[in-house]
């Protein structure tokens, strides 16, 4: 294949091929250039080894086959075109080939010439279908790669325009030149009031203030416009508005939809990340890198003020979209569909390509092969789909240090208190008192005393010694059994083995034995931790995750974990990166227990890992309703959650390791008591010894287990109100309350060796082909290179990110510049912004697009610079008037002979109402609030929110795939399941009904009226004037005021309002406000 | 499009006696609607009674005596299929309801649905539908949009787009919902890339029937507001270029104004005689049944008003994943679902027939899947799981062959052995009866001419009378 390719490249370099029968090289040249491509592209579909159903028994894919011919005999008779059926059919003589398409005369003539010259054909033998297919693909690939958008960004010079008194700016010259070619000219400059309103909505999605309009209208200085543009570019609302644009492109959602609409963890943090990035004018190529591989960047972008690792938030991009069904590892098909959606969003958002069209077969029109789709699948699925902590280590550092100090003091105080308790409590009588009638189990803290408490003297001694023997024997047996049957996987005495991964700031260091979770309530301590890892060493409000290596790399079928945990921490079994993993067991035991995990090792082809996570670090928490523990809304949102793990063993069977008794042997071995008194003393010393060891931080695991047993008794205190402890505990709690809760976002992590994805033949996941090396599109590879696979041993996402965010990638910057143009004009230079492929539309101004793209890259991929430049053009500042001639020649205004007016986006309609009423809360960021709903659905967590959305911008309304805000959907909030390049602006009666009757508009109108009736306007007319000017940002005409005034009086009659009460009647002014909200001018920018 | 002055006059007239004038306006416009069919239509309306969750085919329309004989025996490897939740160790489970041959045709229908069974001679039963995946969301989207992935217009939207509206003051596609959105979500009823006016209007069983349909203001106040709005908007429209969109937005206020009275009028069934209430089961003490009956009755009223495509969904009565999704408690909950839906669906067919509307209305009864003829173990709470290799639906009216059945599953009802059909075949056939060619009913999207049936679908002449 490679050979063939190089060969044809050489041939293509010859500008023309002529045929000389005696010259073999010219024969080859002619065939390869003029004959083969036609056979391949026009005939092979029905007449070659790749044809499913060979037509007429005729194959045209080798010389022998052609000479042999089909059902109607030979089709090529060398030297005799008029006897060659092939030639006759091309002529559409009797037979018509290709059917329904007559090839150009010169092509047919080439065939004639070729046959005349002897029909030279180097194709000695038929190729097998696979090779043939790749040959055909080579040909197709070359042809399709010629498409305009795949060519490097051209260095173009702006046209020179004569008699130009409109604008000398380069961008304007491109526009003007194209207009002139059609005999058209641009519109006049819009009036200044219109420009402010347009600017404000376009950059921030909000209306301008009356003051801003007035100031600009009166500012005659030459720099007035620049100052205004800079003002709006610097507004924090710019980031919000542009973030929302990008959110359309990446299919933003706060929930995962399907049957249960489970929450998409951290989505809103990603939304805020976008806002910050646009406001800080982060280079677009950096934003691309972060969203594709932010977790892999060697120098992640840190937000020091917020103690946040910004780059780590980017990969939430992948984790958007619908996540279907319970656990996708259980159903073939769903998983592949979800992955398809992710590839679709990736390719549309960053590249303006429809790579997902190549899932079942090579792309129908673009140079994207099916294999390339699966090369990308491998890159996406090699990473683990996890939840990541985005806090820097600095966050909470100070508080944690303080807390650590006080906790050490507490531990010292507690040691003293407990020693005193034991001194006081452990005596013959107290020990005797608590002995139950029935025998206690071996290993119970009271078991030795239980064995001897009715004895004294020699019988006691004998019993003591026999107990020692028994314990020693049992311990030896347990040790032997455990050694024989269990392989220690990791015991966390040091940092865990490399293939075990930690994340989270509760878990960043290994704990010594004896730390404890500080609980709320009077019983502040429940158990002591064994050495190992624990998320709650300092506070149960910190988070953590422990992830296993892939289970197929573990030695046995079962894992045995000694673990304690609570408050919805969970152990998760993630199979094949199930996007929604429901194999989650929730922990609710304060004491250590052995947990056995079946690793499903029978399913060797599956990629499985185990994860232990606090709820804050669990990508699928909260789970769907009905699965897992019953949760209150408080439990779903509180940060408290913890687990602690001591050891993990692997074993062949499901039984837990046997218990060891070294601590008991210590007691029994230290001395042999001669009487009960001595025994009691030994007992007391034994326990006190352990408490001392604990206080000194040197208690062994077995000692901790006994101390935990001791904590179940009444012998030592657990009360937070103990006089020696109360103040320390109060201090601990006070400090702990200052801990900022962990911030986590779903994303990707490269923890394993990369794994190539197997091609799904014809898209069928039951029919698997060979694994396809992970890589990206050959379209973007260097010329002549056919190998595009990644070098990385992991997923290759970083290489992917670099290939996308490259100046050499012809699409990335071009597609983005076009999007920005669309955000400012309503329509892009390419009006199919997410499809720059063959099915997309051609650019209206290709050279302008390239000129801007080149400048954009030169200007450090700065969005704000690009916006600034466009806003300074005369093109953008045109009025929205067009001549009738312009409308006739170019009704869609593709040439931009005027500024296209358009309806506001859904969010801006709501925002404009709030802003106009003066009741908008301009606070940025934060968790979303529920949209207003008329009915709630507990099962899907579809709860209702405040009618006026907490007065906040619509951006902060929760986007639920299952049921997005009806108000916003009615005004074409895009479907959150798929990437949307350009919003619909449908016009439906439901919109009229919404603005007329939905409580939102009514409520905001009433809020506006609340403010109005407090004001001391002179008369209704002046108040109307002020309201309309606020709403429309322009001067209000007298006849308009007449209209509103007389309507106001009619309404006051209908509402039976006395003349004197008009100014203070809230309902009347709410009526007027409501009508204003319904006017088209209010929801249009022009 | 009405001229400005006319519209102004219209609103003025409306303010002195809106009711009568509005309805005459309604009537006169209705006659102007032009259907866009490809050829002569046999039917004009579709009512889809969506039995979501998947009613058991072997307990309703696909009688399998062998299943009872083999009950309790493992199904064996040979009967395991990726198109159902199955393993070799599962055991056959016989029908839980008796079957009888009904009417002149002798069509076998079980006792689970006695009212529907009594109409056997009107039913065209298809027993051989084959789906893509045994999952609710995917199957529901497949049924509604022709693709298990969705992201395409729903069946009703295509009909609305293809035929237009017979009544300018009502949407041509209405969803009669019972407080439960089937799996797959509202996308099942959306217009996707078709113009938004072709998506379903949701009419709820309880409370306010349609969002924002109740005027927020008293009529006189609203009229005054609309008149002011109209004048201000016209002034604006005159000063801007893209007049068409703004004109259309202005016009939507008229339609909205009319919908405020026409929709509650249709939703309110007080004027229906007592015997009709009883026929549908509106007198039921079971709230679920009562509201389902109400929606069926409204469906008939919508047909009379010219609505093209009506879908009625089932209520969710218990904490399952969807109404007919009985993985357990098959008998209890299938009986409950039958109680809720059987009488009303039968009443709807009867009522349409007695009004001479059944000939022009296709009533479809269908789930998105069937249920396995086998189960993990037989016990008191036995259930059936998901199954898409041969499940049953029926069509009635609209030129479909009554008292007939088509397609055959094997002796266990476990897979199709004869005449397998895809839901797209049903789409094609129903569109055909509406005068629409499924291959020509296309919309240009993403550079392609997209259709409901994509590359699938054939008109199944055998189903037609």
Interface residues (C-beta under 8 A of the other chain):
Chain A: X257 X258 X259 X324 X325 X331 X332 X333 X334 X337 X340 X354 X365 X626 X766 X832 X835 X838 X839 X840 X880 X881 X882 X887 X898 X900 X901 X902 X903 X934 X935 X939 X961 X962 X963 X966 X972 X975 X977 X978 X984 X985 X986 X987 X988 X989 X990 X991 X992 X993 X994 X996 X997 X998 X999 X1002 X1040 X1043 X1044 X1047 X1050 X1051 X1054 X1055 X1071 X1074 X1075 X1078 X1079 X1080 X1081 X1084 X1086
Chain B: X82 X132 X133 X135 X136 X137 X138 X148 X149 X150 X151 X179 X181 X183 X185 X186 X187 X190 X192 X195 X196 X197 X201 X207 X208 X211 X212 X213 X214 X215 X216 X217 X218 X220 X221 X222 X224 X225 X227 X228 X229 X231 X232 X233 X235 X236 X237 X240 X241 X242 X245 X246 X248 X249 X250 X252 X253 X255 X256 X259 X260 X319 X321 X446 X447 X448
